[in-house]
Each structure stands twice: as C-alpha cells, then as structure tokens.
C-alpha cells in the first residue's frame, strides 16, 4: 500500500512560477516511476512529466524547457518546478505513482494561470 500526498499549486500570473510536491509513503520499494498529470476542463488527463527510479525524466512537448521534475530519492518526494507559466497550463494537477503491483493517484491540486 502506498500513500500519496500532494502540496503546492495556486493562482499565478502568466510568466510566473509555481512548485508542486508529492510525498509518497508506505511500500515505496516497489515504485517504478512517479509522474505528474494534468486535466483541464473538458479535456483528457495528460502526462506532464515523470521520473523513474533511475532518475530518467520525460516531459510533454508543451512543457519542455519550462517545467522540471526532480526527486524520487530516499525521501520519496518528487517536485515539479513550473516556470514561465501560461494560461494554457491551467488545470488540476495529479501526482501519479506507478509500482510493480498497481498505480496510485494523489488528490489533485488546482493550478490557475491568469493572463
């Protein structure tokens, strides 16, 4: 069993920055990767970024160069640093944990970018 707790997010003007954090506890030995997804109103949930247990990262094309995912260390905390935010980044962001057995989702965090 894994517990996932998110923090961060909020309201920011375009061009600003926000940081999201995801703390994972429990059976963390079985984690393959931790990622961030987002879902805007009326749209499908999409992958934003993820990092695996070896430190390899992947990003959606729309956030490359602006967002940085880091962590998945002994403390099992993964952060998403979001810079140069755009109104189209507005969405609910979810932490996603993939393990050898199943997957887990965080509770979701609203990120709103005003123009």
Backbone torsions as a table, in degrees:
resi	resn	phi	psi	omega
1	UNK	NA	140.2	-178.2
2	UNK	-128.4	138.7	175.0
3	UNK	-109.6	137.8	-176.7
4	UNK	-126.2	122.4	180.0
5	UNK	-126.8	123.1	-180.0
6	UNK	-100.3	156.2	172.0
7	UNK	-151.7	164.4	-179.2
8	UNK	101.8	-165.3	-178.1
9	UNK	87.8	-171.4	179.5
10	UNK	130.0	-156.0	-177.0
11	UNK	-111.7	133.9	-179.9
12	UNK	-147.2	153.7	175.5
13	UNK	-79.1	156.7	177.1
14	UNK	-55.1	137.0	-177.3
15	UNK	93.0	-11.6	-179.0
16	UNK	-83.2	-174.4	-176.9
17	UNK	-131.0	151.4	172.9
18	UNK	-143.6	158.8	178.5
19	UNK	-131.0	131.5	175.8
20	UNK	-109.8	144.5	176.6
21	UNK	-128.4	147.7	179.7
22	UNK	-133.5	117.1	178.6
23	UNK	-105.6	125.5	-177.0
24	UNK	-113.7	132.7	178.6
25	UNK	-135.8	166.2	-179.3
26	UNK	104.7	-134.5	-176.8
27	UNK	-81.4	64.1	-174.3
28	UNK	-75.0	-10.5	-179.1
29	UNK	-65.0	-21.3	-174.2
30	UNK	-96.8	9.6	-176.8
31	UNK	-72.6	129.6	172.8
32	UNK	-88.5	-51.4	177.5
33	UNK	-156.5	163.6	174.5
34	UNK	-126.4	134.5	-178.1
35	UNK	-137.4	170.2	174.6
36	UNK	-117.6	129.8	174.3
37	UNK	-116.6	162.3	174.4
38	UNK	-141.4	154.1	178.8
39	UNK	-139.6	116.8	176.6
40	UNK	-91.4	158.0	-179.4
41	UNK	-55.4	129.2	177.7
42	UNK	77.2	4.9	-178.9
43	UNK	-120.5	162.8	177.5
44	UNK	-77.5	154.7	175.4
45	UNK	-68.2	135.9	-177.0
46	UNK	-130.9	150.8	176.7
47	UNK	-72.4	133.4	176.4
48	UNK	-101.5	-51.5	-179.0
49	UNK	-163.5	155.1	175.1
50	UNK	-151.3	158.3	179.0
51	UNK	-136.4	136.6	-179.3
52	UNK	-99.6	178.5	-174.9
53	UNK	-64.8	-18.7	177.0
54	UNK	-90.7	-1.6	178.8
55	UNK	92.7	0.3	178.3
56	UNK	-73.1	135.6	-177.8
57	UNK	-116.1	152.5	174.5
58	UNK	-134.6	143.6	-179.3
59	UNK	-132.7	149.1	169.2
60	UNK	-68.7	146.6	-178.6
61	UNK	-57.1	-34.0	-175.4
62	UNK	-69.4	-16.1	-177.7
63	UNK	-116.8	-3.5	-179.8
64	UNK	-57.9	134.5	-179.8
65	UNK	86.2	-12.4	-179.9
66	UNK	-114.8	-36.1	-177.9
67	UNK	-107.6	147.0	176.3
68	UNK	-134.7	126.4	175.6
69	UNK	-101.8	138.9	-178.7
70	UNK	-149.6	162.0	176.4
71	UNK	117.4	-141.4	-174.0
72	UNK	58.9	46.1	177.0
73	UNK	-102.0	-161.5	-178.2
74	UNK	-60.7	-24.2	-179.4
75	UNK	-85.9	-6.7	179.3
76	UNK	51.0	45.8	174.6
77	UNK	-119.0	124.4	179.1
78	UNK	-115.0	132.4	-179.9
79	UNK	-115.8	152.3	174.5
80	UNK	-125.2	108.1	177.0
81	UNK	-89.3	121.8	-176.1
82	UNK	-115.8	113.3	179.8
83	UNK	-113.5	164.0	178.0
84	UNK	49.4	47.9	-176.1
85	UNK	-65.5	145.8	-179.4
86	UNK	-120.1	156.7	178.1
87	UNK	-55.6	-31.9	179.9
88	UNK	-72.5	-5.5	173.6
89	UNK	-83.1	-6.9	179.5
90	UNK	-61.6	125.5	-176.9
91	UNK	-178.6	173.0	167.3
92	UNK	-91.9	126.9	-178.2
93	UNK	-102.1	135.2	-177.3
94	UNK	-123.1	135.1	171.0
95	UNK	-83.2	136.1	-177.2
96	UNK	-126.6	129.3	-179.1
97	UNK	-118.2	122.1	178.3
98	UNK	-105.0	123.8	178.6
99	UNK	-119.1	178.9	179.5
100	UNK	-65.5	-21.1	-173.4
101	UNK	-105.0	-46.7	-174.8
102	UNK	-159.6	-171.6	178.1
103	UNK	-122.2	157.7	179.9
104	UNK	-133.7	150.8	178.3
105	UNK	-122.2	144.7	171.3
106	UNK	-76.1	178.8	-173.1
107	UNK	-80.6	-10.5	-179.7
108	UNK	93.1	142.5	-179.8
109	UNK	-138.4	129.3	-179.0
110	UNK	-79.5	130.7	171.6
111	UNK	-120.8	122.3	-179.6
112	UNK	-124.2	125.6	-179.4
113	UNK	-115.5	117.2	-179.1
114	UNK	-91.3	147.9	-178.0
115	UNK	-90.3	NA	NA
